[in-house]
Each structure stands twice: as structure tokens, then as C-alpha cells.
């Protein structure tokens, strides 16, 4: 695994969905769709959108999960449910607590309107120290970072500038391809 280099597995930034921090949710969704149309059908589709600031630096990421959560403001109330489940409360108890919240109860037109006013910067995941990896790092280092941080992707850097994204799906595919060559 040490002879496989991150830059050979990454998706270059110019081939990824990317939007300004001032973009609306609707613009971000359209950018993701456009980027997915250019992907080789044998590859996994993108599951996130990268966000850049006024200086063209990558400052965040939006996942499909983040989009769904942003579309329904009541999901913010569910954060407590995650804490409850980690505290030992049963799924049935938590479900009964959330029953009265009536998620997705408004007309879909309201959801559509929300996509035109929500700014990406309001719900993106800001990049953190553990989310970067150097382009010359090997696959072993990347796997360790992905697993230890439970990341779906890492931002690939060259001279402290983001040049691509290393996706867990691509690392997983690489590992599976190597395993298939093992003798039984």
C-alpha cells in the first residue's frame, strides 16, 4: 500500500462539484448534478460539494446528509436524539419523542423556496485539521486517516493548496481490486 500515492487516486478539484460560500443551496445542488454528469459510469458518483471562499480557498464541504438536514429545519432538534441514543435510550423511546415533530410536513413549494435562500456557508462543514492529506502521501497513510477520523473524504494538498479530493469510495475500490488479486 505504500507504493500507491494519493495523487494517483484523487479526483482533481476541477472535476469535482465546487461552489462559492455565497452560493445558494439550489446552486450547490445544480453544481453537484453537473459534476456527476461528467463522471465515468464505472466510478462512484460524487457525494459532496466543495465550498470556496472569496480568495478561492476551499473552506468547507457539503454532503448529501448536510443538504437533507438543511432542507428541514426541525432536524436541528434531532441532534439531541443522537445524544440520547449514545446515552442508552432505546430507538423506540427516541422515535416516540420525535413523533410530534412532524418532519417534512410543509408543502414542498416551501422547501423549494428554502433552496433559493439558504446560503451554503450557513450549513457547510468547515474543513478541519484532520481533513487534509498531502498529494505524495501513500495509501496506508490515507486509509489510517480516513478510518481514524471516520471521514468520507480527504482534501488533497500540494504546497498547502487544495488540488483534489480523495474519496473513501475510491480508496475502498483500490483495496478491493488488490484483494481480488490475492490467491485463494
GIZI-V483762 format. One record per backbone hydrogen bond with DSSP energy under -0.5 kcal/mol. CO is the residue of the C=O (numbers start at 1). NH is the residue of the N-H. Records with the same first field share a line. If there is no record, write none. Layout:
CO = NH  NH
This chain:
1 = 4  139  140
3 = 5
4 = 139
5 = 8
6 = 9  10
10 = 12
11 = 165
12 = 15
13 = 16
17 = 50
19 = 52
20 = 23
21 = 121
23 = 120
24 = 28
25 = 29
26 = 30
27 = 31
28 = 32
29 = 33
30 = 34
31 = 35
32 = 36
33 = 37
34 = 38
35 = 38
36 = 39
40 = 43
47 = 64
49 = 62
50 = 19
51 = 59  60
52 = 21
53 = 56
57 = 53  59
59 = 127
60 = 51
61 = 125
62 = 49
63 = 67
64 = 68
65 = 69
66 = 70
67 = 71
68 = 72
69 = 72
71 = 73
72 = 75
73 = 76
74 = 77
75 = 78  79
76 = 79
77 = 80
78 = 81  82
79 = 83
80 = 84
81 = 85
82 = 86
83 = 87
84 = 89
85 = 88
90 = 94
91 = 95
92 = 96
93 = 97
94 = 98
95 = 99
98 = 101
99 = 102
102 = 105
107 = 110  111
108 = 112
109 = 113
110 = 114
111 = 115
112 = 116
113 = 116  117
114 = 117  118
115 = 26
118 = 25
119 = 122
120 = 123  124
124 = 126
125 = 61
128 = 131
129 = 132
131 = 155
133 = 157
134 = 137
135 = 7
137 = 6
138 = 142
139 = 143
140 = 144
141 = 145
142 = 146
143 = 147
144 = 148
145 = 149
146 = 150  151
152 = 168
154 = 166
155 = 133
156 = 163  164
157 = 135
158 = 161
161 = 158
163 = 13
164 = 156
165 = 11  167
166 = 154
167 = 171
168 = 172
169 = 173
170 = 174
171 = 175
172 = 176
173 = 177
174 = 178
175 = 179
176 = 180
177 = 181
178 = 181
179 = 182
